Every structure is written in structure tokens, then in C-alpha cells.
Amino acid sequence: MPEHIFAAPGAHDGFVRLDDGDLHVVQDGPDGAPAVLLIHGTGASTAWWDPVVPRLAGACRVIRIDLAGHGRSASPAGGYGVQDQARRAGAVLDQLGAGRVMVIGHSTGGAVATALAEQRPGQVTALALIGIGPSLDAVADEGVLGRLLLAPVPGRLLWALRTESMIRSALGTAFTRPVGIPDAIVTATLGMTHRALAGTSRASGDYLKQQSLPARLTALGLPVLVIFGTDDQRWRSSAATAYHAVPGARVELLPGVGHTPMMEDPQATGQLLLDFAVLTDG
């Protein structure tokens, strides 16, 4: 059985024990406020949301998780499938007594957020997807280093030799605007296994191959907000128009912003998320 093991009553940083490993959880904002779950992307951690949390936490109970194999969460024996990551996120919500929740996902986290809504109809009230293309046709060139890191043999060898400088270089395509990458982000990425990195990336691709996100979102019938940077280097921003096929979906393009709007333009991104959370509450 999952077990809630926060260090002390009311603690904001702790772990939820699951059958296949502990998940790291961070909470901000008042307990009684509408709940918002933030899910990061491949190779990331809860720290990637830091710039937008203050804006959200004034009106929402903000819950952040490190996906399995990321940040301070355990690496499971059972793999990194999108549905598995969504199941773990749902178990965390149960242990925290979160009830109905709006889910926000960045990049691969957008796939996990969508899968969570598919698994838990009625609990997920709305979805906000940041920096994730509608299908694999929208993937931009990952660059030589990115392709090598995710390949099975050269990737494992490169990962064994990883350094802070290499990680910062690999993270370069995540940002278009100048961003001072916090040490906490680099440290979390350095601490990952290659199996977690490549497995999570591969799982996201498999999920999109099975069915496009616009098709999945249309079937869900939930309020949807899509945020894309016009200068995203990992997904072609022009592909964001495919989300207009989702009834009622709102698509926001942020000019001059890359793959990580919550870090590159936290003010605009945070306000869009907050307005959407307030609009869809209840």
C-alpha cells in the first residue's frame, strides 16, 4: 500500500512511498485551495517549476512531483512508461487527499498529464500542456549530442563520462532566451541513470505514436490550455496549430520564448496558468 511519509505534519517537502519506490513531492500554497499538479519533462525535476510557483501558490494548492527516476524520486524496476508514471502521480494525489485537480505538464510531462486524465476521468478537471508537440511529426532536430545521449550504446558510454559542462551543453536546446541554469537543475540531471533518461524519452515517443495528443484531448472533453514558445528548439512551434482541432482548446504562443516558457518567461506563463486555473476551478 502507498504510504504518506512526509517528515512532519504540514511539511512542504517530502516523499510518498509507493510499491515500486518513493516519489519526491513538494507542496506550496494553502491546503484548502484548488489543487494544481505540476509534472516536469524528461531529465528535469520539481526545480524547473520554481519560477512560476509563487504566482500559482497565492490562489492554489500547488503539488509538484519528481517523476520516477528523476530528481529525488526512486528509480523503479518496472520501467518508465507514460501510463506507469501517470499511475504513480495518481497514487500521490490519493495519499495527499488532493481530490479534483488541474494538471499542468511540461514536455514529456504533458504526455503524463494526459495519461493521468485518461486514467482518472472526473478527478482531473483541466489540462495545461507546455512545450509538447501534438505528434512526433513536430519533433525538431535534437542535435548531435542529444541524439547520441539517447542512443543505447554510445549514450550509456557518454553518460558514464558526464560532467557538469556536458549537462549544461545538453540542456542548451531547452532554452532560447538567456537563462541562468540553477545548480539544482544540473545536480538533479547529473544524478539520473541513463536508463531513466533514455527510457522516459522513449516512453513519451511511444505514447505519441499510439495516438496524437489532439485526438486524446478531444476524447477527454476537458478544458485545455496549450502554451508554446515561438522559438522552441525541440518542437516546431508551427505544429501547435494542430491543437485548435480540440474543441474549446486555447493555444497561446509566447514570442521569442523557447522550449521552457516557465523559466524563460515566468511572468507571462505563470499568469496564463493562474488565469486558467481560476477559470476552470470547480
N, C-alpha and C positions, 0 to 999 in steps of 0.2 A: 504493500500500500504506500502511496506517496506520503511524505511527511514534511510538514512545515517546520523548518529548523532555523528560523531567524534567531539571532543571538539573544534578543531581549524583546519584550512586548513593545510594539511601536517602532522597532528598529527599521531603518530605511534601506539597509544593505545586508543581504544575507543569502541563504540558499534554500531551495526546495528539494527535498530528497525524493527521487523517482526510482523506479525499479532498475533502470539502466544508467543511473548516475545522477549526481546532484546538478541542478541548474542554478546559476547565479542570477539573482534578481535584485533590482534597485527600484525603490518606490519614492515618489515625491508627490506633494500635494495632499489635500485633506482626504481622509478615508471615506467620507460620505459623499464626495463629489462624483460626477460621472466618470467612469473608468475608461482610460485610454491605454492600449497596449502598443509599445514600440518594438519592432523587430528589425534588427540590423541585417546587413548583407554578408556575402561570403568574405571571410578574412577579417571581419570587423568585430565590434563589441559594443557594449552599452555606452561606451565613451563617445561614440560617433554622434549620439543624440544630445550631448551636453549643451550645445549652443541654443537649442530650441526648448529645452525642458523648463527653464524659468518662465517663459511666456505661457506654456501649457499648464504648469503646475498651479498657477493662480486660480484656475477655474476647474481643473480636472485632477483626478487621482491618476497619476502617470506611473505606469508599470513598465519597466524595461527588463528584458531578459538577454543573457548571453546564450545564443544557440548552442546546442551540444557541440563540443569540440572547439568552441570559441571562448575568448576571454577567460573567465574564471570557472566556466562550466566544465564538467567532466566530459571525456571522450567516450562515447558508447561503443560497445562491442557490435551492436546491431546495425551500424551504418548511419548514413546522413540523408536519407530520403526526405523529400519535402513533406510528405504526409506524416512521416515519423517526427520530424521537427514540429509540425503543427500539433500533433497529438501531445507532445511534451509541453508545448505552450498552453494547450488547453488544460492539462493537468495542473500547471502552475496557477492558472486562473481559478480552478476549483479550490486549491489549497488556500488561496488568498481570499476566497469568498467574493470574487470580483463581480459576479453576476453578468449583466449585459455590458458589452464593451465595444467601443470603436477600436479598430485595429489599423495601425499605420505600419507599412513595411517599406524598407528601402532596398532596391535592387533585388537580390535573392530573397530578402525579407518580404518583398511584395508577393512572391510566389507562396511563401509560407503563410502569409496573412490570408491569401485567397483560399488556400487549402484548409486553413482553420475555419473560415466561414463555411466552406463546403461540409466540413465535419460537424459543425455546431450551428445549424440553422436556428435562428431565434435568439441565440446568445450574442452573436456578432451583429451589431446594429448598422455598421457602416464600414467602408474600407477606403483608406487613402494610400495610394501607391506612388512611390517616389523613385524616379530614375530606373524604371524597368520597362523594357520594350514589350510590345504586345505578343511577339513571337520571335523565334530565333532568326528570322529573316532580317530583324532590325539590329542584330549584333554588329558593332563596329570592329575594326581591326584591333586586336588586343596588343599588338606589338610583339617583337621577338621574345623579349623577356617574359611577357605574360604567357605566351604560348608554351615556352619551354618550362615554366614553373608548373603548369598544369598537366604537362605530359607525364606519363607514368615513370619511365626510366630516367631521362635527364632531369625531370622535375624533382625526383627524390634525391638525386645527387646534388643538384643545386640547393635544395632545401637544407641538406645536411651541412652545407657550407654557408648558410645565410648569415648576413651581417646586418647591422642597423642601416648601413648605407644602401645595401641591396633592397631592403624592405622599403625604405623611403623612395627609392627609384621605382620600384614596382607599384607603389601607391600613387605615383605621379599622374596616371591616367584617371584617377578618381577625382581630380580637381582641375579646373580650368583657371579660375581666379586664384591669386596667390593666397595660400592658406598655410599658416604655421602648424604643421602636424604635431599635435601634442605627444610627448614621450609615452603617455599611457597607451596611445593607439599603437605606436610602434612596438612597445613591450608586449602587448596582447597578441599582435601578429607574430612576433618572434617566438612566442610560446606555443604556437599551434603546431600540430603534426602535419606532415604533408598529406597524410590520409584524410584528415579533416578538411584541409583546404581544397584538395582536388575532388574529394567525394562530395562536398557541398556544392561545388561548382557544377559537377557532372549531374547531380540530382536536380538542380534547377533547370538545366538544359533538358533533361528527360521529362520534367513536368510540362515544359512549354511544348515539347514535341507531341505530347499526348493530346493537347488541346490548347488553343491560344487563350490568352488572358481575356480578351474581349468576349469570347464565347462563354468562358466560365463565369465571367461577371454578369453577363446577360441572363444566364440561367439562375444566378443567385437572386437577382432583382433587388439588390441593396443600393443605397446611395453610394456613389463612388466619386472620389476626387483623385485626379492624376496630376502630379507635379513633375515637370521635366525641365531641365536646363537646355537652352537652345544650343549650347556648345558642349554637350555631353560627348565624351570621347569613348564611351563604352557601348552606348546605344545610339542609333541615329534618331535624333530628336524629331525628324520629319515623320517618323513612324508613329508618333504619339497621336496623329490624326485618326488612327485606327480605333482609338478608344471612343471616338464620337459615335461609333456604332452601338455602344452600350446605352440603352435608354436612360436619359437623365444624367449621364456622367458629365462631370465638369472637368475640363482639361486646362491646366494653367502652365504656360511656358514662361520661364524666367530668363530674360535676355542676358547674355554674357555669362551665364552660370553653367557649370559642368555637371558631372555625374552625381555630385553630393550637395544638393541645394541646402540641406540643413546646416552645413558647415560653411558653404560659400556665400550664402545669403540667408543667415538665420532669421533676420528680422522679417523679411517677406515670407519665408517658408513657415516660420512659427505663426505668423498672423493668419496665413491661409489655413493652417491646420486647426488653429484655435477657432476661427470663424466656422469651419466645417464641423468641428466637434459640438459647438453650441447649436448650430443649425439642426444637427441630426440627433441631438440628445432626446431620449425618450421614444 
